[in-house]
């Protein structure tokens, strides 16, 4: 009988380890904007609806609590973790008050070198240069790594309100050929793998070509130093690292990856005066070498963008996350229920 009881308890622990499901949610911004080509924004009203659903259908927990549960094998079923990438200022002014109102913990992965700078993230600057003007010249030629790359815009040189409306709920990679959004995506693909200095040079070329003034928008700014400190005050929201410059790590040498990872951690720890234990891979890109470097840097966990749920046996340095869009409460509830039921994206 003793042996049978021991076997049952062991089976129960193994079953819980394998079947207990948790989901990590990936947000970026809580704000309402006219143009949002990457669908990063969730309106404050919808975010409040999401939080209400989370508290009703699951068990919101901090990322550190989830990682602890993975290590001990005691991960409560229907655990929900909220994360944000990049460190936009609206995370402090709109997301944090809502999290506090519903008592839901959150983690914000901050691009350390962007803190306090007036410039926009490069993908936002590209959106401002290519998707804001009503009219652009018909031919764009960029010198990238000493080689000319040319685009013929054709009809996409003119961008009317009807085109903008159609693009608001469309992923850039699904944009119709010949459209302004498809042109934007094509240029973005060319700029993505470039080193920061070369990408800045390309953006300067585009600004001169488009005739658009270099006026960064306050609506797209990253938090200032004091705002990052305020974000973590109170203990409900944790600051995590997102490299120094939001580099595509898998495209870098080992030494360059190490510098991005370590510098991002050091800058934030010096600012906060406390340890930064969590990390998120920019663009979700990593290699086995990247994962090892993140561990060596002293992090306790790292998040990917792989869309699936997790259980007690998950690797804390390869945590999956579901990308959340600007859904109303009913749509979000449907998605969350499906993620818990199937463990994967619909």
N, C-alpha and C positions, 0 to 999 in steps of 0.2 A: 504493500500500500504506500509506504514511504517513497519507494522508487517510482510508483505511478504518479504520485503528487508532484515529485520533482520533475518528471517528464512533462506533465501538464503545464507546470510553471515555466519550464524552458520553452515549450511550444508557444505559450502565450507571449513570452518576450520576443521570440523570433517572429511570430505573426505580427505583433505590433510594429516591430522594426521594419518589416517588409510592406505592410499595408497602410500604416498611418501616413496620411497625405497632408502635405503643406503646400502652399503656393506663395511665391514671392512676386509682387506686382511691381512693374517698372513704369514710373511716371517720369516726366521731364518738367512740365510747366503747369501751373494752375493760374490761368489768365485767359482772357478772351481777346483774340487778335483777328484782324481782317484777313491776313495772309499767313498761312501755316502749312507750307508745302510738305513738311515731314510729319504732319499730324501729331505734333508734340504737345499741343495745348489741350487741357481739360478745363472747362469753365468752372469758376468757383461754385456755382449752383450744382453742377453735375458732380463735382468732387465731393461736396457735402452729401449728395445722394449715395455716392459710392461708399463713403464712410458709414453711413447708416446701414447699408446692406452688409458691410463687413462685420459690424458689431452684432448684427442679428443672425447672420448665417455662419460665422466663424469665430475664431479666437485670435484677435490681433495680438501680435507679439513683436518685440524688437528683433533685429537681425542677430544681435549677440545671444539673445535667448534661444533663437532657433538653432544657432550653431552649437550652443551648449547641449541642446536636446539631441542633435545629431551625434555628438560625442558620447553622451551617456546612454543613448538608445531610448530616451524618454521624450519623444516628440509627440505632443498632443495632436490628435486628429483634427483636421480643419484649421490648422494654424495659418494665419495670414500675416505676411510681412510687407510693409509699404516702403518702397525705395524711390528715390529721385536721382536722375543723372544730371551732371554738368554744374549746377550751382547758380541758376538764375535767381535774381533778386525776388521774384514773385514767390519762390519757395519760402522765404521769410514772411512776406507780407500777406500772402493768401493761403498757402498750404499749412504753415505752422499753426495759425489760429484755428483752422478747421480741425487739424489733428488734436489740438488741445481740447477743443469743444467736445470731441467724441472720445477723448482719452485713447487715441490710437498712436502707438510709437511709429517713428519713421527714421529712415537713414537717407541722408543727402550726400551723394558722391560728388565732390567738388574738384573742378579743374584748378589746381593750386595756382599756377602762374597767371591765370586769367583774373584772379581776385583783385578788385580795385581798379582794373584797367577800364578806360573809357570805350575802347574798341569792342565791337561785337565779335562773337564767335564767327569763324570764317564762313560757315555754312549759312549763317544769318546775313552776313555781309553779301554773300553771293545772291541770296534771295532778294535783298534790297536792290542790288545792281541789275538783276535780270528779270525779276517778276514784278517790280514796282513801276517802271516806266511804261507808258502807253505805247511808245514807239522807240525802236532801236534801229541802228544801222543794219543793213541786210547781210553784211559779211563781218564775221569776227575772226581775226587771226591772232593767235597767241604764240609767243616763243616760250616753249617749255623744254627745259634742259637743252637749249640751243637749237631745238627743232621746231619748225612752224607747224601749228595745228590749226585747221581752218573749219569754220562752220558757215554754211549758207542758211540763213534764217527763212528766206522766202516769206510766206504769209505770216510766220511767227514774229516777224519784225513789228507787227501791229498786234497789240494785246488789249482787247475790249472787255467790258464788264461781263458780258456773257461768257467769255472764255474763262474769266476769273471764277465765276460762279461754278462752272463745270469742274474746275480744277480743285475746288475746296475740299472735296471728299475723295480725291483721287490720289493714289500713291504715285510718286514721280516715275517709278520704273514701269508703271502701267499706262503712262500717258500716251496718247495717239501720236504716231510718227508725224513730224512736221509741226507739232504744237509748241507753244512757248514753254510749257512745262517739260516736254521731252528735251528741248534744247537746254534748259536749265539742268536737267539730270545728266545730260551728256557732258556738259562742262564740269559739273560736280564730280563725275567719275574720273575726269582727267586730273582734277586738283587733289582728290582724296589721297593718293599715295605720295604726294610731294612732301619734301621737308618743309618745315614752317617758313623758312626764309624764301624758298622758291615759290611757295604758295602765295605768300604776301606779294611777291613781285607780280605774279599772275593776276591777283586781284587789283593791283594798281593799274595794270594794263587794261583790265576790263572797265575799271572806273573811268579811265581816260577815254576809252572807246565809246562808252555809253553816255558820257557827258553828265554823269550823276555826281553830285557833290558828296564828299566823304564826311557825312554827318551821322555818326552813330546814334541810334535811337535809344532813349532811356527805357523804353518798353522791352528792350532786348538785352539789357545790361546784366552782368554777373554781380553777385554781392560784393560789397566792399569788405575790408578786413574786419571792421567793427560789427558788420552785419553777420559775418560768419560766426563770430563769437556769440552774438545774440541768438543766432539760430540754435546753438547747442545749449544755451542757458535753460535751466529748468529740468534737463535730463530726459525729456520725452523724445527729442530729436537728436540723433547722433550724426556727426560729420564723418564721412568716409572719403577715401582718396580715389581720384580718377585720372591719375598721372599728372605730370606738370603741365603739359600742353595739349592734352587730348590726342596724343599721337596714336597712329595705327601700329601697335606694337609688333605685330607679326611681320611687318615690312622692315623692321629695324634690326641692326646688328645686336648681338648679345650685350655689348657695352652700352649702346644707346638705349636699349630697353631698360637696363639696370639703372641708368641715369634718370630716365623718365619716371620709373617706379619709385626709386628712393628719394629723388628730389621732391616729387609730389607729396610724399609722406612727411618729409622733413619740414617743408614749408608750412604745411597745415599744423603739424605738432608745435612748431615754434610760435605760430599764431595763436593757437588754442591753449598752449601750456599743458597739454595732456596727450596721451597716446591716441593714435588713429589706428584702429585694428581691422577695418574692413576696406575692401577695394572693389572696383568694378572695371572690367576691361573695356576701354573705349571702342565703340563700334562692335563690341562683342568679339574682337579679334585677339587670338592668342595662339601660341604653340606650346608643346610640352615644356620647352625651355622657359617660356614666359611664366607658366604656372610655377615652375621651380624658383624663378627669380622673385615672384610675389611672396612665396613662403620664406625665402631667405631674407627678404626685407623686413620680416617680422609681423606681417599681417596674419590674422586668424581666419579670414574668409575672403572669398572673391566671387563676384557675381558675373555671369555671362548673360547673353540674350537668347539662349536656347529656351524655347517655349514648351515647358512641361512642368508637372508638379514634382515633388520630391518626397522621399520617405527616409526612414532612419538610417539607411545605408549610403546616403548621398555623400559625395566628396565635397567638403566645405570650401574648396578652392575652385569648384566648378558648379556653382549654384545656378540653377535655371531660373528664368523669370518670364512672366507673361507681360507683354506690352499692352498697356491700357490706353484706350482711345477716348474721345469725348462722347461717351455714351450716356444716355439718361439712366436713371436708377434701375428701371426695368430691364434694359438691355444689359447693363452691367451685372445684374443679378443672374440673368440667363447665362452669361459668359462664365461667371464665377462658379455657378452650379455645374456647368459642363466641365470646367477645369478640374473640379473636385471629383466629378463622376468618372471622367475618362483619363485625366492626367495629361492631356495634351491640348493643343490649339484646335479650334473647330475648323 
